[in-house]
Amino acid sequence: MSELFSYRDAELHERQAQHTAREIWQQPRLWRQLHRELADSAAQWQPFLAPLLADPDVQIVLCGAGSSAFAGRAIAPWLREECGLDVAAYSTTDIVASPLQYLDPSRPTLLVSYGRSGNSPESVAAVELADQLLPRCSHLMLTCNPDGALARYAAGRTHVCSLVMPQGSHDQSFAMTSSFSCMTLATALLLGPLALNDSLRPLEQMAELCEQARIAWQPQVKSLANSGFKRMMCLGGSCFTGVAEEGALKMLELTAGRIATRFDSSLGLRHGPKFMIDQHTLVVMMLSAEPYGRRYDLDLWRELRHDGRAQEIVALSGLPGEGFTDLGSELDDIWLLFPYLMFLQMLAFETSLALGMTPDNPCPTGEVNRVVKGVDIYPFSAPLASHKNR
């Protein structure tokens, strides 16, 4: 009988946890599969993306709702630094409510839309608004559901490229896990500075690292999950801030709000949010491998330990250090993003089980849904002239 995270299939089924466990566990395999599938489909996406990325005036907008928005927030800072691209990450829930505050009709735009199901009402509306308001707009759809509205939007449209993530990434659990990581990785591979072939080696190193870590971390994660913490603060700078936001949401979702969560950056924490840390708070820090940023992370690590207020502080690090949960790896931050993410997913999963909850559906009464419901989308009429022209 197979086991995932030391649980037998029958136990996971009984506790309504089998989908979440499998979807966290399977990620290294899906990442390798994603790389192969992008190589096989290069004739589809390379001619589409090449002229857009070569245009110095193009703005790239990464967008999605919920976790899908956090994927963009994680990858955008790295793309700006490594590729010199003008990249912004906005939530579709912001774009739909105030489209002209986020979409610039004067500039050519590549709208990168993320969606697990591809059916979130705001995500579909954001795409339609972009086509309504932007004279020069192209779309890259990164979705996990070949039958979703986003994936189907490409049919008959030459300004749209739709890429579906590997089979199995369309998570059946309430919480996004492998869907989030696959869409984030796809963005790094498609828009990042490395040719696809050159990215294979660090991807393989990262995947092997995660396969080892998902076993090595289990005792620590289970111990943390059973430690009785009532709050979690998730911290990281640069690309890790988006991962921190996603990690905080995973804990909030899988515990149905029983654990109060917040995220911030290492430097941002002191500006008020530090008040959240008390004797019932678990702090998870993601340390940068980049020497300059890492100095700020380490300053905060030392400060929090000196304060002695938190119930426990976990410092995830690629590099070794006293008291760190280290990976023994010199991978760059963009590749460390994925093992850090897996740790946070595992922690949320085990905490859900420790609280006696059902991770696959933590809200069986239906007030919060896997695919958002109850959103009315209203037609938008652009003003005749913007304030810039008055």
N, C-alpha and C positions, 0 to 999 in steps of 0.2 A: 504494500500500500504506500502510495507516494505521500510525502510530507512537504509542507510549505511553512517556513519559520517554525519548525518543530511541532506543527499541528497536523494531525491526520485529517484526511479528507472528510471523514464522517463528523469529526468535531467541528471543522470549519462550516460544514453544511448545517449542522445543528445550531450553530451560533450565528448563522447568516453572515458569514465572513469569507466565504470561498472566493467570491469575485474580487474583493479588495486584496486579499492575500495573493492571488494569482497575478493580478494586474500590477502589483508592486514587484513581485518576484521576477516576472517575465521581461522586465525592461532591458537588461543587457542584450538579450536575444533580439528584441525588436529593434534596438539601435543598430545592430549589425545588419539586420534585414533592411532597415531604412536606407543605409548606405548603399547596399546592393541595388535596391529598387531605384534610387536616384541615379545611380550609374546607368542602369538599364533604360531609364526614361530621359536621359540627357538631351536627346534630340527634340524632346517636347519643351523642356524648360530653358535650356541654354540660349537658343535663338530668341526666346521671349525676353529673358532677363538681361542679356548682354547689352543691348542698346540703352535700356533704361538705366542700368548701373553706370554706364559710360557718360550719361547726361549730367553735367555739373549743376544743372538747375533743378534736377528732380528732388522732390521731397518724398521720403519713404515714411509711411504711417503704418505702424503695427497696431492692430486693434483686435479686440475680442471682449467678451463679457465674463466677469468673474475670474476664474483661474486662467482662462484664455487671454485676458488682459494682462495678467501677471507674467505670462510667457513673454510678451512684448517688452514689459518693463525690465525683465531680467536681461534680455539680449541687446536692447537698444544702446546702453552706454558702451558696451564692448564694440558694437558695430561702428559707433561714432569714432571711437579712438583708433581701432585697428584698420578701418577701411576709409576713414574720412568722409563717410556718408552722412547726409543730413537726415537723421533718423529720429522720429518721435514716436512715443508709445502712448496711445490714448485708449480709454475704455469706450466701447461702443455705447455704453449707457450714458456717457458724457456726450459723445458725438450726436446721438439721436436727439437729445434734448436741446442742444445748442450747436447745430452743425457748423455755422460760420465762425464759431470760436475755435474750431479745430481743423477745418478744411479750408484751404486757401485757393480760390478759383484762379488766381494769377499765376500759379505754378504748376508745372507738370507733376503728377503725383502717382506713386505706386502705393496702392492700398493693399497691405498684407493682412488678410482676415484669417483668424484662428477660430476653429470650432470643433469640439468633440462630436456633437451631433450635427452641427451645421444648421440647426433649426431654431436657435435662440432668436426670438423676434427682433431684438435690438441689433444683432449681427447682420441679419438679412436687411433690415432697414438702413443700417449704416452704408452698406454696399449700394443700395438704391439711391440714397441721398448723395453719395459721392458721384454717381453717374448723372444725377440731376444737376448738381451744382458745379462740377469740375469739368471744364471743356477738354482737358487733357488728362484723363485718368485711366490707369491700367490696374488690373487686379491680379493678385496672387492669392489663391485660396489654399490654405493648409488645413485640411480637415481629416477626420477619422472615419467619417460615414459616407460611403460612396453614394448613398441614396438621399443624403441631406440636401437642403435647399441651397447651401453654399456650393456644394460640389456640382449641383445641376445648373447653377447660374452660368457656368462656362459654355454650355451647349449653344452653338451658333454665334458665339461672340468672340471675335478675334482679339479683343483687348483684355481677355481673361485667360489665365492659366490656372487650372485646378489640379492639385496634387493630393492624393489620398494617402494617408499614413498606413503603415503595414497592417495587415489583418490581425486583429487582436487588440489594436490600440483604441478601438471604440469601446472604452470601458463600460462595463455593465453595472459596476458599482455606482453608488450615489456620487462619490468623490472622484474627481479627475486625478489620475496618477500617471499611467503610461501614455495617455493622450497628451498630457502636459509636457512630459519629457520629450516625446517624439516630435511634437510641433516645435518646441524650443530648439532641439538638435537640428531639425530640418532647416530652420532659419539660419543657424550658424553655418551649416554646410552649403546652403544656396547663396547666401549673401556675404559670407565671411571672406577673409583674405586668402585662404588656402584653396588651391585646386582640389577637386573632389578626391583624386588619387592621393594627394599629399595629406589629406585629413584622416586617411585610414589608420595610420599607425597610432596617433594619439587617441583616436576613437577606440581602437582595440585595447590600448593600455587602460583607458578609462573603464571600458566594459569589464575587463578582467578584474580591475580594482573593485568594482561594484559587486561582482560575483563573490569575491572573497569577503568583502565588508558585510554583505547581507547575512553572512553566517557569523563572522567575528563579532558583529555589533549586537547580536541577539541577546546575550546575557545582560549587557548594559542597558539596552532599550527596555527589556522586560522589567528590570529593576527600577528604572526611572518611571515606567508606566504604573508601577505598583507603589510608588513612594508617597502618594497622596497629595501631590501638588494640585493647586486649584487655579493657578494662573500660569501662563507661559509667555515669556517675552522672547521674540526671535529677532536676532540682530545680524546685519551684514551690510557691507558697503558695496558700491559699484553694482556689478551684476548680481551680487548676492542680496541686494535689497529687494529685488523682485522675487527671489527665492524665499526670503524671509517673509514677505507678504503671503506667498503661496503656502509656506509652512504654517503660518499662523491660521490661515483659513482652513487648512487640512485638519488641524487640531480642533478648531471651532466646529467644523462640519461633522467630523466623525464622533465627537462627543455631544453633538446636538446642543452646543452652547454651555455644557456643564463646566468646561474649562474656559475661562476668559482669556483672550489672547490679544496680543498687540505685536507689531513689528516696527523696526526702525533701523537706522544706520548707527554705526559706532559713534560718530560725532553727533548725530541727532538726538541720541538718548538723553543726554544731559539737559536738553532744552525742554524740560517738563515731564516727558514720559517716564523718566526714572522713578517718579513717584509710584508707579505701578509695582515696582519690585518690593516685595515684602517676604516674610518668612514662609509664605505658601507659594512662592513663585519659582518656577524653573526657568532659567535663562539659557538659551541656546545661541552661541555665537559662531559665526562662520568666518574664519580667519583667512585673509587674503595671502596668496603666495607672492604677490607683487611687493617688493621691499618697502616702497614708500607708504602705500596704504596700510600695510601690515603694522607699521609703527603705531598708527592710530588705534588699530584693533587691540594691540598688545597693551597700550596705555589703559584702555577701558577694561580689559581683562584684569589687569593688576588692581585697578581702582575698585571694581566690583568685588573682587576677592578681599580687598582691604576693608570695604564697607561691611561685609559680613551679613548683609540683609537678605540675600536670596536664599531660598531653600537649597538650591543646587545650581551650579554654573557648569555648563558643558561647552567646551571650546573645540569645534571641529577644525582640523588643520591638515593640510597636505604634508607639512613639515613637522618634525618632532619638537616637543617642548614639554617641560614638566607640567603634568596635570592635563595635557591635551588629549583629546580623542584623535590621534593622528593616523593618517593613511600611509605614511612612509612613502610619499610620492612627491615628485617635483613637477607635476603637471601644472600648467597655467590655470588661472582662475576659471576660464571658460570651460575647461574640462573638469575642474573640481566642482563646478556647479552641480553636476549630476550625482556624484556620491553624496554630497551634502543634502541634496533634495531627497535622495532615497532614505537617508537617516531620518529626516523629518517625516516622511511618509510612514516609515516603520513605527516611529514614536507615536504618531496619531492613531495608527491601527491598533497598537498594543494598549494604548490608553483607553481607547473605545472598549476593547475587550475587558480590561481591568475594571471598568465602570459597569460592566454587565450589559453593554449595549450591543447593537447589531450593526457592524460597520457597513454592510452592503446597503442598508436602508436605515440610517440613524433617526429618521423622522417618519415612522410608519403611519402617523396620523395625517400626513400629507400637507402640512402648512408650508413646508419647503420642498421643492421638487427637483428631481435630477435635471430635467429641462424646464426652464422657467416658464410659468404659465401666468395668465392674467394680465399681460401687458398689452395695452391698446396703443397702436402706432397711428399717429395723426399726420395728415398731409402737411408738407412744409412749403410755404410760399416765400421765396427769397425777396428781401427788400429791393426796391428799384435801384438804390444806390447805397453803398456802404458808407460808414462814417469817414472812411479814408478820403472819399471824394467830395465831402461836403465843404 
